[in-house]
Amino acid sequence: DGHSQLSAYEKKRLKNIKENAKFFAALKLHESAARLNQLATKRRSHITKRAKPKKAEDEPAPRRSMRLLRVEPVDVPLLESFARPAPEEYPQVPAGPLPMVPEDQAENSKWTETLLSTWMRISEVNTDHAEWGTPDIKRYQESLSSMVLSEENIRKVVKARVCSMAIHPSQSTILVAAGDKLGHVGLWNVVSGWSEEGAHTFIPHSFQVSCMHFSPCNPAHLLSLSSDTLRCADVTRAVFDEICRSEENFSCFDFLEENACTAIVSHWDGAVAVVDRRTPGASSELSADIGFSRTRTVHVHPVNKHYFLAAGSVNVCVFDVRYLKAKGNKPLSSLTGHTKSVASAYFSPVTGSRVVTVCADDRLSRWDTNDNLHALFPCRHNNNTGRWLTRFRAIWDPKQEHCFLVGSMAQPRQIQVFQDTGTLLHSYSAECLSSVCSINVVHPSQNILVGGNSSGRLHVF
């Protein structure tokens, strides 16, 4: 066959190839493929798009809404459109002294004059405190249980969230001051109840009022701190004096002396400043970097006034104001153990032997300053106030060395009193207390407690 030289394997291979070719030729696959291709092409040629019908020339145009076309109807009067109220704007408060005129009045009315004259009158009376540090806890608990809240002792004093409060030390009249998030300062004579002369609101600041104190030597002076300025409300002259102004954001202050001439002021960026009211001008005497990334509160030791406690971020440290310098400041001692941001830290009121801190890790921590800042057993407490509530601050009762108060997220709403051992002594609650009181203040000599909530209301027990 012409392949005599091939091996037997190659001959077998060629034979298989020929037989396979004959088999596939018998199947006529090429013709089937061409035929299918022809059918597919023929079917696609018949697919045509449907032509849109033409509109008749005499067909009427579709109706369209005149409201959408913003066309006024003919011979039909339009109703007066209700304009959307613009967001309320608060002008910036100018620098320098400001007259003590309420927000809603062009000039002092008789009601405002009555309130200010009451403040002046009670400031002239001797306000010596009662006996400090009541040792009998049972008697102290009885005094706590005797304090109640009634409807007439609840009033909206400021417009926005209460961020700070102060209570006048008078033993005859209950005068409360509150500062809110918008820079307003409200004064309320609680005895007058809901009468017109009872409460008035002033605007001495442009930003949140984060700290307030009546002067310990002259209660006719009310000092308030905002982000950009420290002011003193002098009721004898009916003016808000400007003590210090800075582009740095202030956060808290405390007096370094009993005469309230000097103060330690903290900044949100971590630094602290020393302010002297006797120095002319509106600048601080010294600005010191203490190594904090943020400083929320400062508090001066009640006995050794040159020591102050700074708290912020996870740092809580004790410094000596006598050795402050611009940079390189080292703390005398530190309170270690906080894992999240600290909202506040305060010395106990009489001896300063205790420190209480409020931390975002849901703990109330107590420290013994006599034992090298030894940490006492912390107690669990829900401090998750969220973004709409002012953060809790645990404050000491000035009448009891070993007891402090703090707001609560528990239901029913309440204000809690703890002993420095962590024992819950009492919970202030009432049917008319329906909100969280984040900021609280206690009268230095009377059984009076004031709680402020995030809507500007004050509750007086």
Secondary structure, DSSP 8 states (H G I E B T S, - for coil): ---TTS-HHHHHHHHHHHHHHHHHHHHTHHHHHHHHHHHHHHHHHT----------TTS------TTTTT---TT-------------------SS-EE---TT-SS--HHHHHHHHHHHHHHHS------S----HHHHHHHHHT----GGGEEE-SSS-EEEEEE---SS--EEEEEETTS-EEEEEGGGTTSTTSEEEE---SS---EEEE-SS-TTEEEEE-SSEEEEEETTTTEEEEEEE-SS-EEEEEESSTT--EEEEEETTS-EEEEETTSSSSS-SEEE--S-S---EEEE-SS-TTEEEEEETTEEEEEEGGG--SS----SEE-----S-EEEEEE-SSS--EEEEEETTTEEEEEEGGGTSEE---EE------SSS-----EE-TT-TTEEEEE---SS--EEEEETTS-EEEEE--TT--S---EEEE-SSSS-EEEE-TTSEEEE-
